[in-house]
């Protein structure tokens, strides 16, 4: 079993970037925070589209999104995750009204992406931390922008990032034979569609219940393997 060193560094980078964002909170004019979020939202949409186009079988990707969304709403994942985030806010006695949005939004941005999946797999299969270390740098800067607007909830997104990426690394180290290029491409495409949804939410165009679409990540693995 390989220790998820890259995921630990990634989590630390988010905490440090988030702490800097909290320091800047209230010191940046609203118009600057607004344009930063618009720029971040546009970049996230472009990244998501680039990822989505890497799929090898788009029928399975679309099927995974639809089935995953149905399952997510059936289990009320969006509501359950929001409730969990609210409990964390109460537990730490935070008065930040955007704590839940910050925790959920940042967690989705950091966890759903090609670098999170590929980096964790690369670390688990080859012991190469380079992708996750690069992702750590990018996530740290993103945490500055997110925390300056959403507040302390962004710092706590480091916990699901560590659990998610660390689990993928350990999984990959045990199941190297199943981590084919085809499977990674399908995972990347499905994650890319969810990334586009994050960008749309950041831009304020509408509100997509992205947490309810998370089971699509599991579905694309099952459909691609079987």
N, C-alpha and C positions, 0 to 999 in steps of 0.2 A: 504493500500500500504506500502511495506517495503522499507526503504531507502537502496540503494545499497552501504552499508558501505565497504564491501569487495572489490568492484570494485574501489572505491576511493583509498583505500590503495594500490591496485594493480597498479593503474596509478602513484601514488607517488613513489612506488618502482622502476618503470621503469625510471622515471625522475632521481631519485637519482643514480641508476645504470648507466644510460646513461651519466650522468654528470661525474661520475668517469671514464667511458670509454673514454670520450672526454679528460679528464686530462691525461690519459695514451696514448692517440693517438700520435703517433710519438715517444714515449718513448720505446715502445715494438719493438723488431726486427721483420722484416717481417716474418721470419721463425716461430716465436712464434705465431703471428696472424694467419698464415696459418694453423698451426697444431691445434690451438684452433677451427678454423672454420671446419676443417676436423673432429675433435672429436665431435663438436656440430652437424654437418651434420649426422654423423653415429648414434648418440644418437636419433636424430629426426626421422630418418628412422625406428629405432627399436621401438620407441614409437608409430609411426604411424602404423606399422604393428600390434603391440599388440592391438591398438584400432580397426583397420579394422577387426580383427578376432572376435570381440565381436558382430558383426551384427547378427540379428535373421533371416533376409531374405535378402540374398546377391543379389538376383535378383532385388529387389527394390533398393538396394544400387547402383548397377551397372547402372540400368535404370536412377536413379537420377543423377549420374555423367554424363552420356551421354546427357540426356535432359538438365541438367544444363549447360553443356559446350556449347551446341548449342545455348541456350538462352544467355549465357554470351558473346559469339562471335557476336550474332545478335545485342545485345545492346552495343557491343564494351566496355565491362567493364574494361578490362585491359588498353586500351588506355585512357578511361575516368578517371580512378583512377590515372594513371601516370600523366595525364594532371593536375588533381587536386593537386597532390603532387608537381608538378612543379610550380604551382601558389603559393603554400604555400612557396616554396623555394624563389621565387622572392619577395613575400610579406615581408619576414623577411630578404631579401637581403643577403641570404647565397651564398657563392661562392663554396660551396662543390658540386662537380660534381656527387657525389654518394648519394646526399640527397634523391632523389626519390627512388633509390633502397633500401636505408636504411629504409625509412618510410614504403614502401610497404612490404618489406621482414619482418621487425619486426612486423608490424601489423598482417600479416598472421600467423606468428609463435605464437603470443600471443592470437589471437582471435580464431583460428581453433584448437581446442583440447578438450579432454575429460574434463580437469579441468575447462576450461572456461565455457563449457556447464553445466556440473554437478555441479560445484561450484555455478554458478549463479542460477540454479534451486534449489539447496539445500538452498541457502540463501533466495530465494523467497518463497519456500514452507514451510521450517521449521525454517527459521530465523537463520540458522547455517552458520557462516562465516569461519569455519575452513579450508575448501578446498580452498577458494579464498585467505586466508591468507598464506597458504602453497604455492600456485601458485605465490603469490607476491614475496616470497623469491626466488623462482626459476627464475622468470622473471627478478628480479633485477640483479642477477648474469649473466643471459644471456644478459642483456642490456649492461653490462660492455664489454663483448666480441664483441657484435654487434657494439656498438658506437665507440669502438677503431678502427674498420675497416671502417664502413660506415659513421661515423660522426653524426652530429646533427639531421639528419632525424629520428634517432631511438628515440630520446626524444619525438618527436611529435607523435609517434605511441601510446603514452599514451592516446591521445584524442579518437581515434577509439576504443581502449580497454575500456575506461570508458563508451562510448556511447553504445557499443555492449553488454558488460556484464551487465551494468546497465539496459538496455532495457530488457534483458533476465530475470533479477531478478524481475523487475516490472511485466513483462508478466506472469512469473510463479506464482507470488502472486495473480494474478487475475484468472488464468486458471489452478489451482492446479489439478483439476479433469482430465485434458487431459495429464498431464505429467506422463505417465505410464512408467514402466520399459522397455517395448518394444520400445516405442518411443525414450527414451534416448539411448538405445542400438543401434538403427538404426542411430540416429544422431552421436553417437560416431564412428560408423563404417565408415560413410561417411566422417566425419571430419578426421578420421585416414588415409584414402586414400589421402586426400589433404595434410596431414602432411608428408606423404612419399614423395610427390611431392616437398615439401619445402626442405626436406633433400637432395633430388637429386639436386635441384638448389644450395643449399649450397655447395655441393661437386663439383659443376661445371661439372657434367656429361652431362647435357643438360639444356635447358631453357624451363620450362613448364609454360604456361600462366595461372597461378593459379587463378588470379583474375577473369578470365573468367569462372572458374569452381565454383565460389562461389554460384551461384543460385542453385547448387545441394543441398545445405543445406536447402533451402526453399522447393525444390522438394521432398526431403525425408520425410519432415514433412507432406506434402500434400498426398503423396503416402501412408504413414504409417497410417494416420488418415482415409483416405477414400478408 
